[in-house]
């Protein structure tokens, strides 16, 4: 951790939490850990379990030596296809579009199905209809924020053609800077960035994706089929590490915020507790990570017109909930989170795709 990061984290955390963050990873014999690269496309709370698993030794505890690589879409998919990455944590929309064209990948878990994005606009935009003809900032067309913005626009009778899409940077800080510089009129911003845009920059929140419970904001943990055919235990190791990281996040806010501060250096320390409370109150990170059918249906509705193969594709080719189901049957999640998880587990089981 750099000196700057330590200072930033120190403003919001106790010495005990920083000490826990700095604790050495679990030591194993050289060569006993399976080395993999895991790519992720967003520096936001969607990647939080990976950050915590990396920083607290949970990957090592589960037999993995993981290198995390950030790369805006389509970097991760390209890395998986080429064999440079063995796993992704990615938005479901671009994953399914890619998988229906070439089903070489398989979605095996989903740790997030809820939103923490707000549509932030310049002060002169008073209503959704004022978006017509305006410049909408995204990292690139086709990424998860793009698809979520389109979903909200549909609620207001608007289409993707009603705005000008402006590539405005790979991370939230860059998109914020583009808006401050007058290059864009609106942007779908994740937590914790939208707090700063409203409180310091005088921008307006036009809507929050959280206000639309039927808009699924989903990620999936994805593997290349040919790789897991030779490494059958890999998916379970990754799924366990992420579940254990979510437990740490929900139980230790100081540690969770310290880890987040290390990876998202553009976030204001004052906003991290607010983001944490949102995740806690909304139960944003899924403790029982089934890939659920409503998330698949939502992606088809969003993207089916522009990617018509999605409407007829057999998703059993690319979605496999068998590892999560195995862990459920073994009582893994009840042991990890306690008996109180049973109701949540049963509810997720009813929604699980193909189970």
C-alpha positions in Angstrom: 0.0 0.0 0.0 1.4 3.4 -0.9 2.0 6.2 1.6 -0.8 8.2 0.0 -3.2 5.3 0.4 -2.3 4.7 4.0 -2.9 8.4 4.8 -6.3 8.3 3.0 -7.4 5.1 4.7 -6.1 6.4 8.1 -8.6 9.2 8.0 -11.5 6.9 8.3 -10.1 3.9 10.1 -8.8 2.9 13.4 -5.3 1.6 13.8 -6.6 -1.9 14.5 -8.3 -2.0 11.1 -5.2 -0.8 9.3 -3.2 -3.4 11.2 -5.6 -6.1 10.0 -5.3 -4.9 6.4 -1.5 -4.9 6.6 -1.4 -8.4 8.1 0.6 -10.9 5.9 -1.3 -13.4 3.8 -1.6 -17.0 4.9 1.8 -18.6 4.2 1.8 -21.8 2.2 4.6 -23.9 0.7 6.0 -22.5 -2.5 4.2 -23.9 -5.5 1.1 -25.2 -3.6 -1.2 -22.4 -4.7 -2.9 -22.4 -8.0 -2.0 -19.3 -9.9 -4.8 -17.5 -11.8 -5.5 -14.0 -13.2 -9.0 -12.6 -12.4 -10.1 -9.5 -14.4 -12.7 -7.0 -13.4 -14.1 -4.0 -15.4 -15.2 -1.6 -12.7 -13.6 0.1 -9.7 -16.7 0.1 -7.6 -18.4 -1.9 -4.9 -19.2 -4.7 -7.4 -15.5 -5.6 -7.1 -15.4 -5.3 -3.3 -15.4 -9.1 -2.6 -12.3 -9.5 -4.8 -10.5 -6.7 -3.1 -11.1 -8.2 0.3 -10.3 -11.7 -0.7 -7.0 -10.5 -2.1 -6.0 -8.3 0.9 -7.0 -10.6 3.7 -5.6 -13.9 2.3 -8.9 -15.5 1.5 -7.7 -16.6 -1.9 -4.7 -18.2 -0.4 -6.8 -19.9 2.2 -8.7 -21.5 -0.6 -5.6 -22.6 -2.5 -5.3 -19.7 -5.0 -2.6 -17.2 -5.9 -4.7 -14.6 -7.6 -3.6 -11.6 -9.7 -6.3 -9.0 -10.0 -6.4 -7.0 -13.2 -8.6 -4.0 -13.9 -9.6 -3.5 -17.5 -12.6 -1.6 -18.9 -14.9 -3.7 -21.1 -14.1 -5.5 -23.4 -10.6 -6.0 -22.0 -11.7 -8.8 -19.6 -13.6 -10.8 -22.2 -10.6 -10.5 -24.5 -8.3 -11.7 -21.8 -10.5 -14.7 -21.1 -10.8 -15.6 -24.7 -7.0 -15.4 -25.2 -6.2 -17.3 -22.0 -4.6 -14.3 -20.3 -7.3 -14.5 -17.6 -8.8 -17.6 -16.1 -11.8 -15.9 -14.5 -13.8 -12.7 -14.7 -16.1 -10.8 -12.4 -18.2 -9.0 -15.0 -21.6 -7.4 -15.8 -24.1 -10.0 -17.1 -25.1 -7.9 -20.1 -21.8 -8.0 -22.0 -21.1 -11.5 -20.8 -24.3 -12.9 -22.3 -24.0 -11.0 -25.5 -20.5 -12.5 -25.9 -21.5 -16.0 -24.8 -24.4 -16.2 -27.2 -22.1 -15.5 -30.1 -19.4 -17.9 -29.0 -20.3 -20.1 -25.9 -16.8 -20.7 -24.7 -17.4 -19.3 -21.3 -19.6 -20.4 -18.4 -21.3 -18.2 -15.7 -21.1 -20.0 -12.3 -21.9 -17.5 -9.6 -23.3 -14.0 -9.1 -22.5 -11.9 -6.1 -24.5 -8.8 -7.0 -27.9 -8.1 -8.4 -28.8 -4.7 -7.0 -27.9 -1.2 -8.0 -25.8 1.5 -6.4 -25.8 3.9 -9.4 -27.4 7.3 -9.7 -28.0 9.3 -12.9 -26.3 12.6 -12.2 -27.1 15.5 -14.5 -26.3 19.2 -15.0 -28.5 21.5 -13.0 -30.5 22.6 -16.1 -31.8 19.1 -16.6 -35.0 19.0 -14.6 -36.9 16.0 -15.9 -36.1 12.8 -17.9 -37.5 14.4 -21.0 -34.8 17.0 -20.8 -32.3 14.3 -21.6 -33.2 14.3 -25.3 -30.3 15.4 -27.4 -28.0 15.6 -24.3 -24.5 14.1 -24.0 -24.5 11.0 -21.8 -21.1 10.0 -20.5 -20.0 6.3 -20.3 -16.7 4.5 -20.2 -17.7 3.0 -23.5 -20.9 1.9 -25.3 -21.8 -1.6 -24.3 -20.5 -1.6 -20.7 -22.7 -2.2 -17.7 -23.5 1.5 -16.9 -24.5 2.0 -20.5 -27.0 -0.9 -20.3 -28.4 0.3 -16.9 -28.8 3.9 -18.3 -30.8 2.5 -21.2 -33.0 0.5 -18.8 -33.9 3.7 -16.9 -34.5 5.6 -20.1 -37.0 2.9 -21.2 -39.0 3.6 -18.1 -39.4 7.2 -19.3 -40.3 6.3 -22.9 -36.8 7.2 -24.2 -34.4 5.1 -26.3 -30.7 4.9 -26.6 -31.0 7.0 -29.8 -32.4 9.9 -27.8 -29.0 10.9 -26.3 -25.5 11.3 -27.6 -23.2 8.7 -26.0 -19.8 10.1 -25.1 -16.9 7.8 -24.1 -15.6 9.7 -21.0 -13.0 7.5 -19.3 -12.6 4.0 -17.8 -13.2 4.9 -14.2 -15.8 7.0 -12.3 -13.3 9.7 -11.5 -12.6 10.3 -15.2 -16.3 10.4 -16.0 -16.8 12.9 -13.2 -14.0 15.0 -14.6 -15.5 15.0 -18.0 -18.8 16.2 -16.6 -17.0 19.0 -14.6 -15.2 20.0 -17.7 -18.5 20.4 -19.6 -17.9 17.5 -22.0 -21.0 15.7 -20.9 -24.5 16.6 -19.6 -25.3 13.4 -17.6 -23.6 10.3 -16.4 -24.6 7.2 -14.5 -22.3 7.3 -11.5 -21.6 4.6 -8.9 -21.2 5.1 -5.2 -19.3 6.7 -3.7 -18.7 9.2 -6.5 -22.2 10.6 -6.8 -22.1 12.0 -3.3 -19.2 14.3 -4.4 -20.9 15.3 -7.6 -23.9 16.4 -5.7 -22.4 17.9 -2.5 -19.3 19.6 -4.0 -20.0 20.1 -7.6 -23.7 21.2 -7.5 -24.9 18.5 -9.8 -28.4 16.9 -9.5 -29.5 13.3 -9.0 -32.2 12.8 -11.6 -32.9 9.2 -10.5 -31.3 6.3 -8.7 -31.3 2.8 -10.2 -32.2 1.5 -6.7 -35.6 3.2 -7.1 -36.4 0.6 -9.8 -36.5 -2.9 -8.1 -37.2 -4.6 -11.5 -34.0 -3.3 -13.0 -31.5 -6.0 -12.2 -27.9 -4.8 -11.9 -26.1 -8.1 -12.0 -22.5 -9.4 -12.2 -21.3 -12.9 -12.7 -18.2 -14.9 -12.0 -17.1 -16.5 -15.3 -14.7 -19.1 -16.4 -13.5 -20.4 -19.7 -15.0 -23.9 -20.2 -11.8 -25.4 -21.5 -9.8 -24.2 -18.5 -12.1 -25.5 -15.8 -12.3 -28.8 -17.7 -8.7 -29.2 -16.7 -9.1 -27.5 -13.3 -12.4 -28.8 -12.0 -11.9 -27.4 -8.4 -11.2 -23.8 -9.5 -14.8 -22.5 -9.5 -15.5 -23.7 -6.0 -12.3 -22.2 -4.7 -13.1 -18.8 -6.2 -16.8 -19.0 -5.1 -15.8 -19.9 -1.5 -13.2 -17.1 -1.3 -15.7 -14.5 -2.5 -18.4 -15.7 -0.1 -15.9 -15.5 2.8 -15.0 -12.0 1.7 -18.6 -10.9 1.7 -18.9 -12.2 5.3 -15.8 -10.1 6.2 -17.3 -7.0 4.5 -20.7 -7.3 6.3 -19.0 -8.0 9.7 -16.1 -5.5 9.7 -16.9 -2.1 8.3 -13.5 -0.6 9.1 -11.6 -3.4 7.3 -14.0 -3.3 4.4 -13.6 0.5 4.0 -9.8 0.3 4.3 -9.6 -2.3 1.5 -11.9 -0.3 -0.7 -9.9 2.9 -0.1 -6.8 1.1 -1.3 -8.3 0.1 -4.6 -10.4 3.1 -5.4 -8.1 6.1 -4.7 -10.4 8.6 -6.4 -13.1 8.1 -3.7 -13.4 10.6 -0.9 -12.8 9.0 2.5 -15.9 10.8 3.9 -18.1 9.0 1.4 -16.9 5.4 2.1 -19.0 5.0 5.3 -22.1 6.2 3.4 -21.4 3.6 0.7 -20.9 0.9 3.3 -24.2 1.7 5.0 -26.1 1.5 1.7 -24.6 -1.9 0.9 -25.4 -3.1 4.4 -29.0 -1.8 4.4 -29.8 -3.0 0.9 -27.9 -6.3 1.3 -26.3 -5.5 -2.0 -23.7 -8.3 -2.0 -25.4 -11.7 -2.4 -24.2 -14.2 0.2 -25.7 -17.1 -1.7 -24.4 -16.4 -5.2 -26.8 -18.2 -7.6 -27.1 -16.8 -11.1 -30.8 -16.0 -11.1 -33.3 -16.2 -13.9 -34.7 -12.6 -13.5 -31.2 -11.3 -14.1 -31.0 -13.2 -17.4 -34.5 -12.1 -18.4 -33.6 -8.5 -17.7 -30.5 -8.7 -19.9 -32.5 -10.2 -22.7 -35.1 -7.4 -22.5 -32.4 -4.7 -22.5 -30.2 -6.1 -25.2 -32.4 -8.5 -27.3 -33.3 -5.9 -30.0 -29.6 -5.1 -30.8 -28.4 -8.7 -30.2 -31.3 -10.7 -31.5 -29.6 -14.1 -30.9 -30.2 -13.5 -27.2 -33.9 -14.1 -27.6 -33.5 -17.7 -28.9 -30.2 -18.8 -27.3 -30.2 -21.9 -24.9 -28.6 -20.4 -21.8 -28.0 -23.8 -20.3 -25.0 -23.9 -22.5 -23.3 -21.0 -20.6 -24.9 -20.9 -17.1 -24.0 -23.5 -14.5 -25.2 -23.2 -10.9 -24.1 -26.7 -9.9 -21.2 -25.5 -7.7 -23.3 -23.1 -5.7 -26.0 -25.8 -5.4 -23.4 -28.3 -4.2 -22.3 -25.8 -1.5 -26.0 -25.3 -0.5 -26.6 -29.0 -0.1 -23.4 -29.4 2.0 -24.6 -26.6 4.3 -21.6 -24.4 3.5 -23.5 -21.1 3.5 -25.3 -21.9 6.7 -22.0 -22.8 8.4 -20.4 -19.6 7.1 -23.2 -17.1 7.8 -25.2 -18.9 10.4 -28.7 -20.3 10.4 -30.2 -16.9 9.7 -29.1 -17.3 6.1 -31.6 -20.1 5.5 -34.5 -17.9 4.4 -32.3 -16.0 2.0 -30.9 -19.2 0.7 -34.3 -20.7 0.0 -35.5 -17.5 -1.7 -32.4 -17.5 -4.0 -32.8 -21.2 -4.7 -36.3 -20.6 -6.1 -34.9 -18.0 -8.5 -31.8 -19.8 -9.6 -31.4 -20.5 -13.3 -31.6 -24.1 -14.3 -32.0 -25.5 -10.8 
